[in-house]
Amino acid sequence: MSTNESESQDSTAIIEAGDDGVILDDSPEWEGPFTEFNQYGQPTGHTYVRCPECGIEVLESDTPTASHRPACRFK
């Protein structure tokens, strides 16, 4: 761990920025949500979103663990 990192109770690294530090959000602005349909054209009750960069589609609740394609800048 570097000198500006500490560890939280759940072992997640916390980076403490200086007063003039800027926190950048590099997560994608997901397109959607879209209604998910089953093979019979009926709504499943779930919604999905699409990455604007690589087009990967994931359930709306699974965006934090999405596996983007290799060339995607959000991977």
N, CA and C of each residue as an Amber inpcrd file, in Angstrom:
protein
   225
   0.8390000  -1.1780000   0.0000000   0.0000000   0.0000000   0.0000000
   0.8810000   1.2370000   0.0000000   0.5080000   2.2530000  -0.7370000
   1.2900000   3.4790000  -0.7600000   0.9870000   4.3080000   0.4850000
   1.6990000   5.4020000   0.6490000   1.5470000   6.2160000   1.8570000
   0.2170000   6.9510000   1.9230000  -0.4790000   7.1130000   0.7970000
  -1.7590000   7.8130000   0.8220000  -2.9570000   6.8670000   0.7870000
  -2.7200000   5.5760000   1.0540000  -3.7980000   4.6040000   1.0950000
  -3.9280000   4.0540000   2.5010000  -5.1370000   3.7680000   2.9120000
  -5.3900000   3.0800000   4.1650000  -6.3710000   1.9620000   3.8820000
  -6.5840000   1.1100000   4.8480000  -7.4550000  -0.0360000   4.6260000
  -8.7050000   0.1140000   5.4750000  -9.8830000  -0.0910000   4.8800000
 -11.1330000  -0.0020000   5.6190000 -11.4020000  -1.3270000   6.3110000
 -12.4810000  -1.3920000   7.0610000 -12.8180000  -2.5980000   7.8120000
 -13.0850000  -3.7900000   6.9060000 -13.5870000  -3.5720000   5.7000000
 -13.8680000  -4.6840000   4.7920000 -12.7270000  -4.9050000   3.8100000
 -11.5290000  -4.4490000   4.1410000 -10.2840000  -4.6160000   3.3840000
 -10.3000000  -3.9390000   2.0060000 -11.1490000  -2.9280000   1.8330000
 -11.1610000  -2.1350000   0.6130000 -10.1680000  -0.9920000   0.7820000
  -9.3130000  -0.7710000  -0.2010000  -8.3360000   0.3130000  -0.1030000
  -9.0370000   1.6550000  -0.2390000  -8.6970000   2.5700000   0.6590000
  -9.2530000   3.9190000   0.6320000  -8.1150000   4.8620000   0.3140000
  -8.2700000   5.6450000  -0.7420000  -7.2400000   6.5970000  -1.1290000
  -7.6550000   7.9700000  -0.6370000  -6.8050000   8.5750000   0.1670000
  -7.0900000   9.8950000   0.6980000  -6.3650000  10.9320000  -0.1590000
  -7.1400000  11.7290000  -0.8860000  -6.5600000  12.7450000  -1.7640000
  -6.2620000  14.0040000  -0.9670000  -5.2970000  14.7850000  -1.4260000
  -4.9970000  16.0530000  -0.7880000  -6.1190000  17.0530000  -1.0110000
  -5.9850000  18.2530000  -0.4730000  -7.0330000  19.2700000  -0.5900000
  -7.3630000  19.6230000  -2.0260000  -6.3710000  19.6200000  -2.9170000
  -6.6230000  19.9910000  -4.2950000  -6.7560000  18.7760000  -5.2100000
  -7.0120000  17.5960000  -4.6200000  -7.1970000  16.3750000  -5.4070000
  -8.5540000  16.3600000  -6.0820000  -8.6370000  15.7030000  -7.2130000
  -9.8770000  15.5820000  -7.9600000 -10.2190000  14.1030000  -8.0730000
 -11.4390000  13.7370000  -7.7350000 -11.8780000  12.3580000  -7.8570000
 -12.5950000  12.2170000  -9.1880000 -12.1020000  11.3250000 -10.0190000
 -12.6840000  11.1000000 -11.3370000 -13.5570000   9.8640000 -11.3070000
 -14.7290000   9.9530000 -11.8680000 -15.6140000   8.8020000 -11.9830000
 -15.4220000   8.2440000 -13.3790000 -14.7370000   7.0940000 -13.4710000
 -14.4600000   6.5210000 -14.7860000 -15.4110000   5.3840000 -15.1360000
 -16.5780000   5.3680000 -14.5050000 -17.5640000   4.3580000 -14.8550000
 -18.3960000   4.8610000 -16.0380000 -18.8580000   3.9510000 -16.8740000
 -19.5990000   4.3840000 -18.0620000 -20.9800000   4.9330000 -17.7300000
 -21.4660000   5.7980000 -18.5710000 -22.8540000   6.2380000 -18.4980000
 -23.6480000   5.1920000 -19.2750000 -24.2130000   4.2430000 -18.5730000
 -24.9020000   3.1180000 -19.2110000 -26.0940000   3.6010000 -20.0080000
 -26.3350000   2.9950000 -21.1800000 -27.5190000   3.2760000 -21.9940000
 -28.6420000   2.3890000 -21.4960000 -29.8030000   2.9360000 -21.3680000
 -30.9470000   2.1560000 -20.9120000 -31.5390000   2.7730000 -19.6620000
 -32.3160000   2.0710000 -18.9580000 -32.5500000   0.6340000 -18.9600000
 -33.5430000   0.2060000 -20.0410000 -33.3620000  -1.0420000 -20.4740000
 -34.2340000  -1.6620000 -21.4580000 -34.9380000  -2.8380000 -20.8000000
 -36.1640000  -3.0910000 -21.2010000 -36.9090000  -4.2330000 -20.6730000
 -36.3760000  -5.5150000 -21.2840000 -36.1550000  -6.5130000 -20.4420000
 -35.6880000  -7.8150000 -20.9240000 -36.9000000  -8.6850000 -21.2530000
 -36.8350000  -9.3540000 -22.4000000 -37.9180000 -10.2380000 -22.8330000
 -37.3970000 -11.6690000 -22.9320000 -38.2650000 -12.6390000 -22.6780000
 -37.8620000 -14.0420000 -22.8200000 -38.0300000 -14.4850000 -24.2660000
 -37.8020000 -15.7560000 -24.5270000 -37.8510000 -16.2790000 -25.8970000
 -39.2420000 -16.2180000 -26.5160000 -40.2700000 -16.0040000 -25.6840000
 -41.6430000 -15.9340000 -26.1860000 -42.1350000 -14.4900000 -26.3330000
 -41.2400000 -13.5370000 -26.0990000 -41.6070000 -12.1360000 -26.2290000
 -42.2890000 -11.5540000 -25.0110000 -42.2900000 -12.2780000 -23.9080000
 -42.9110000 -11.8030000 -22.6810000 -41.8590000 -11.1180000 -21.8050000
 -42.1950000 -10.0170000 -21.1400000 -41.2370000  -9.3600000 -20.2390000
 -40.8640000 -10.2880000 -19.0840000 -39.5830000 -10.2930000 -18.7210000
 -39.1240000 -11.1620000 -17.6360000 -39.2260000 -10.4960000 -16.2730000
 -39.4480000  -9.1880000 -16.2470000 -39.4700000  -8.4600000 -14.9890000
 -38.1130000  -7.8550000 -14.6470000 -37.1210000  -8.0930000 -15.4980000
 -35.7850000  -7.5340000 -15.2960000 -35.5160000  -6.4690000 -16.3460000
 -34.5500000  -5.6100000 -16.0530000 -34.1020000  -4.6130000 -17.0180000
 -32.5970000  -4.7610000 -17.1950000 -32.1120000  -4.3940000 -18.3710000
 -30.6830000  -4.4560000 -18.6480000 -30.2170000  -3.1200000 -19.1960000
 -28.9080000  -2.9110000 -19.1230000 -28.2870000  -1.6980000 -19.6460000
 -27.1620000  -2.0930000 -20.5830000 -26.7220000  -1.1470000 -21.4180000
 -25.6980000  -1.4080000 -22.4300000 -24.5620000  -0.4010000 -22.2710000
 -23.3200000  -0.8880000 -22.3510000 -22.1510000  -0.0160000 -22.2900000
 -22.0720000   0.7760000 -23.5980000 -21.9130000   2.0940000 -23.5400000
 -21.8610000   2.8910000 -24.7680000 -20.5780000   2.6740000 -25.5670000
 -19.5410000   2.1690000 -24.9320000 -18.2470000   1.9880000 -25.5930000
 -18.1650000   0.6390000 -26.3150000 -18.4500000  -0.4630000 -25.5990000
 -18.2410000  -1.7920000 -26.1900000 -19.5380000  -2.5470000 -26.4820000
 -20.6660000  -2.0400000 -26.0010000 -21.9450000  -2.6610000 -26.3000000
 -22.3240000  -3.8440000 -25.4250000 -21.5180000  -4.1560000 -24.4000000
 -21.8450000  -5.2800000 -23.5270000 -23.1580000  -4.9720000 -22.8020000
 -24.0100000  -5.9800000 -22.6810000 -25.2910000  -5.8060000 -22.0120000
 -25.2900000  -6.6110000 -20.7210000 -25.7140000  -5.9900000 -19.6250000
 -25.7880000  -6.6570000 -18.3250000 -27.0830000  -6.2430000 -17.6430000
 -27.5270000  -7.0880000 -16.7170000 -28.6870000  -6.7100000 -15.9290000
 -28.3500000  -5.4480000 -15.1560000 -29.3270000  -4.6060000 -14.9660000
 -29.0930000  -3.3030000 -14.3520000 -28.4280000  -3.4270000 -12.9810000
 -28.7230000  -4.4660000 -12.2400000 -28.1420000  -4.6430000 -10.9100000
 -26.7070000  -5.1570000 -10.9520000 -26.2230000  -5.6240000 -12.1030000
 -24.8900000  -6.2110000 -12.2110000 -23.8430000  -5.2890000 -12.8290000
 -24.1070000  -3.9970000 -12.9490000 -23.1620000  -3.0950000 -13.5890000
 -21.8060000  -3.0110000 -12.8850000 -21.7400000  -3.0810000 -11.5540000
 -20.4180000  -2.9920000 -10.9230000 -19.4850000  -4.1530000 -11.2720000
 -20.0280000  -5.2990000 -11.6290000 -19.2080000  -6.4800000 -11.9280000
 -19.2060000  -6.8350000 -13.4070000 -19.6010000  -5.9060000 -14.2570000
 -19.6620000  -6.1770000 -15.6980000 -18.2740000  -6.4480000 -16.2650000
 -18.1780000  -7.4230000 -17.1420000 -16.9250000  -7.7460000 -17.8340000
 -16.9670000  -7.1220000 -19.2220000 -16.2840000  -5.9940000 -19.3600000
 -16.2690000  -5.2830000 -20.6350000 -15.3590000  -5.9910000 -21.6310000
 -15.5650000  -5.7320000 -22.8900000 -14.7380000  -6.3260000 -23.9350000
 -13.3130000  -5.7760000 -23.8480000 -12.3100000  -6.5230000 -24.3620000
 -10.9010000  -6.1410000 -24.2130000 -10.5520000  -4.7170000 -24.6650000
 -11.1210000  -4.2290000 -25.7300000 -10.7750000  -2.8950000 -26.2280000
 -11.5360000  -1.7670000 -25.5320000 -12.4360000  -2.0890000 -24.6370000
 -13.2640000  -1.0690000 -23.9710000 -12.4390000  -0.2930000 -22.9480000
 -12.5960000   1.0280000 -22.9350000 -11.8480000   1.8430000 -21.9850000
 -12.3730000   1.7200000 -20.5610000 -13.5280000   1.0990000 -20.3780000
 -14.1230000   0.9420000 -19.0480000 -13.7980000  -0.3910000 -18.3910000
 -12.9930000  -1.2450000 -19.0580000 -12.7160000  -2.5690000 -18.4880000
 -11.8190000  -2.5100000 -17.2970000
